[in-house]
Amino acid sequence: MLLTIDVGNTNIVIGVYDKDELKKHWRLSSTVTRTSDECWILLTTLLQNSSNMIEKIDGVIIASVVPNITPAFVRTIQDNLKIAPIVVDSNLDIGLINLYQDPSAVGADRLVNAVAGYTMYGGPCIIVDFGTATTFDVVTENYEYLGGVIAPGIETSANVLHRIAARLPKVEMKFPPSFIGRTTETSMQSGLMFGAVELVDGMIHRIEEELGSHAHKVATGGLANLIIPYSKTISRIEPMLTLIGLRLIYEKVTAAS
């Protein structure tokens, strides 16, 4: 079985694959700094409670955008599972041509999403990921990572508004009953939620205009299921896109070695 670990700024998503079938997955907080021992306790708790999967793990791949968490997972996997995990970064040969001005500046999750999006849908492809940031990643028809767009995430924007504006409350992430808010809460919800929809559709339009062609489009991330039904440009949602990409990269790297 393959253990996939996606360490984001807000969440850690862990998945276990049996060949190409995702058997189990979990979403945990990444805001807590953990030692390698704590990471091992976390993994054993999850995997032993799921048909004792930990004994069947024979491969591990990690994508992380949180440098202070990555070494703890690497150490605990090396020490306890006796496996050298594959860690995705810009130096790993994943088959994707990275055209970013500084290839090392592209987050591992964005590269993984690019691999998954292109493999599943072809190119050109635009992947929208609703996370701590809302990111747009563009892959050409020739399997080149062209670049993208980084915007504040919906929950990030909501938290900043609540924190810096004394009279603005913390609001639930849901669409209000009308576009024009009649209370402070619904006015904020309109700005956040409908604003996210307009951001997505507007950015997609501009990206395709610059590409000079239509692209395949797919959304992922925590709030994709909430936002995309209101979008005029995206209909595909793949919640596990990053884990799929990790599996595909693991298969390519191990096949080449």
C-alpha positions in Angstrom: 0.0 0.0 0.0 1.1 3.6 -0.6 0.9 6.3 2.0 0.4 9.8 0.6 0.9 12.9 2.7 -0.1 16.4 1.6 1.1 19.1 4.1 -0.6 22.4 3.6 -0.6 25.6 5.5 -3.9 24.9 7.1 -4.5 21.1 6.8 -2.5 17.9 6.4 -4.3 15.4 4.2 -3.3 11.8 4.5 -4.4 9.0 2.2 -3.7 5.3 1.7 -3.8 3.7 -1.7 -4.1 0.1 -2.6 -2.9 0.2 -6.2 -5.1 3.0 -7.7 -7.9 2.8 -5.1 -8.0 5.3 -2.3 -8.9 3.2 0.7 -8.9 5.8 3.4 -8.1 9.5 3.8 -8.0 11.9 6.7 -7.8 15.7 7.0 -5.9 17.1 10.1 -4.7 20.5 11.3 -1.2 21.6 10.3 -1.2 24.6 12.6 0.3 22.4 15.4 4.1 21.8 15.3 4.8 18.1 15.9 7.9 16.2 16.7 8.7 13.0 14.8 7.5 10.9 17.7 4.2 12.8 17.7 3.9 12.3 13.9 4.4 8.5 14.4 1.7 8.4 17.1 -0.6 10.2 14.8 0.1 7.9 11.9 -0.2 4.7 13.9 -3.5 5.9 15.5 -5.0 6.5 12.1 -3.6 3.5 10.3 -4.0 0.9 13.1 -7.6 1.9 13.5 -8.2 1.2 9.8 -7.7 -2.6 9.4 -4.1 -2.3 10.7 -3.0 -0.7 7.4 0.3 0.4 8.8 1.8 -3.1 8.4 0.9 -3.0 4.7 2.6 0.3 3.8 5.5 -0.3 1.5 5.8 3.2 -0.1 5.4 6.8 1.0 5.3 10.1 -0.8 5.1 13.6 0.7 4.3 17.0 -0.7 4.7 19.8 1.8 4.6 23.6 1.8 5.4 23.9 5.5 9.2 23.4 5.9 9.2 23.0 9.7 6.7 20.0 9.5 8.3 18.1 6.6 11.5 16.8 8.5 9.4 15.3 11.3 7.3 13.2 8.9 10.5 12.2 6.9 12.3 11.1 10.1 9.4 9.2 11.6 8.8 7.3 8.3 12.5 6.5 8.0 12.9 5.4 11.6 9.7 3.4 12.1 8.6 2.2 8.7 12.2 1.8 7.4 11.2 3.5 4.2 12.8 6.4 2.4 9.9 8.6 1.5 9.8 10.4 -1.9 9.5 14.2 -1.2 8.2 16.2 -4.0 10.1 19.4 -4.9 11.2 21.2 -8.0 14.3 18.9 -8.3 12.3 15.7 -8.6 11.8 14.5 -12.1 8.0 14.2 -12.5 8.0 14.6 -16.2 6.4 18.1 -16.1 8.4 20.9 -17.7 8.6 23.8 -15.2 8.6 27.1 -17.0 8.4 29.2 -13.8 11.1 31.9 -13.7 12.4 30.3 -10.5 11.3 26.7 -10.7 12.1 26.1 -7.0 9.6 28.8 -6.0 6.6 26.7 -7.1 4.9 25.0 -4.2 5.0 21.2 -4.2 1.2 21.0 -4.0 0.9 23.1 -7.1 3.2 20.8 -9.1 1.3 17.8 -7.8 -2.0 19.3 -8.8 -0.6 20.1 -12.3 0.4 16.5 -12.8 -3.0 15.2 -11.7 -5.0 17.7 -13.7 -3.1 17.1 -16.9 -3.1 13.4 -16.6 -6.8 13.2 -15.9 -8.1 15.8 -18.4 -5.3 16.7 -20.8 -4.0 20.2 -21.7 -4.2 23.0 -21.7 -5.5 22.7 -18.2 -6.3 25.1 -15.4 -6.5 23.8 -11.8 -8.1 26.0 -9.1 -7.3 25.0 -5.5 -9.4 26.5 -2.7 -7.0 26.4 0.3 -5.3 29.0 2.6 -4.7 30.8 -0.7 -6.9 30.4 -3.8 -4.5 29.3 -6.5 -4.8 28.9 -10.3 -2.2 26.7 -12.0 -1.9 26.5 -15.8 -0.5 23.5 -17.7 0.0 23.8 -21.5 -1.0 21.1 -24.0 2.7 20.1 -24.1 2.8 19.3 -20.4 4.5 22.5 -19.4 3.8 24.2 -16.1 3.3 27.7 -17.3 2.6 29.5 -14.0 -0.5 30.7 -12.4 -2.3 33.1 -10.0 -2.2 33.3 -6.2 -5.1 35.1 -4.4 -6.2 35.2 -0.8 -8.2 32.2 0.3 -11.9 32.7 1.2 -11.4 31.7 4.9 -8.2 33.7 5.0 -10.0 36.8 3.8 -12.8 36.3 6.3 -10.4 35.9 9.2 -8.4 39.0 8.2 -11.6 41.1 8.0 -12.7 39.8 11.4 -9.3 40.4 13.0 -8.5 43.9 11.7 -12.0 45.5 11.6 -13.4 45.9 15.1 -17.1 45.7 14.1 -16.9 42.9 11.6 -17.9 39.5 13.0 -16.6 36.1 12.1 -19.2 34.6 9.7 -20.1 31.2 8.5 -18.8 30.2 5.1 -22.1 30.0 3.2 -24.0 31.9 0.5 -26.5 34.5 1.8 -30.1 34.4 0.7 -29.6 37.5 -1.6 -26.7 39.2 -3.3 -27.4 42.5 -1.6 -26.8 41.8 2.1 -29.4 43.2 4.6 -27.2 42.6 7.7 -23.4 42.9 8.4 -23.2 39.1 8.4 -24.9 38.6 5.0 -23.1 41.6 3.5 -19.8 39.9 4.4 -21.0 36.5 3.2 -22.0 38.1 -0.1 -18.6 39.7 -0.5 -16.7 36.6 0.4 -18.7 33.9 -1.4 -20.0 35.7 -4.5 -16.6 37.5 -4.6 -14.9 34.1 -4.8 -17.2 33.0 -7.6 -16.4 36.2 -9.6 -12.7 35.8 -8.9 -12.8 32.3 -10.3 -14.8 33.2 -13.4 -12.9 36.4 -14.0 -9.5 34.8 -13.7 -10.4 31.8 -15.9 -11.6 34.2 -18.6 -8.3 36.2 -18.4 -6.1 33.1 -18.4 -7.9 31.6 -21.4 -7.6 35.0 -23.1 -3.9 35.0 -22.6 -3.5 31.3 -23.6 -5.5 32.0 -26.8 -7.6 28.9 -26.3 -10.1 27.2 -24.0 -8.7 24.9 -21.4 -9.9 22.0 -19.3 -10.7 23.2 -15.9 -10.9 21.4 -12.5 -11.3 22.6 -9.0 -10.1 21.1 -5.7 -9.7 22.1 -2.1 -11.9 22.4 1.0 -14.5 24.9 -0.4 -14.6 23.8 -4.0 -18.0 22.0 -3.5 -19.5 25.1 -2.1 -18.2 27.6 -4.7 -18.1 25.8 -8.0 -21.9 25.1 -8.3 -22.2 28.9 -8.7 -19.4 29.2 -11.3 -20.1 29.7 -15.0 -16.7 28.4 -16.1 -15.9 25.3 -14.0 -18.0 22.2 -13.6 -15.4 19.6 -12.6 -14.6 19.1 -8.9 -12.0 16.6 -7.7 -11.6 16.8 -3.9 -8.7 14.3 -3.8 -6.8 15.8 -6.7 -3.5 16.3 -4.8 -3.6 12.7 -3.4 -4.2 11.5 -6.9 -1.2 13.5 -8.2 1.0 12.1 -5.4 0.1 8.5 -6.4 0.8 9.3 -10.1 4.2 10.8 -9.3 5.1 7.9 -7.0 4.3 5.4 -9.8 6.4 7.4 -12.3 9.4 7.9 -10.0 9.5 4.3 -8.8 9.0 2.9 -12.4 12.0 4.9 -13.5 14.3 3.8 -10.7 
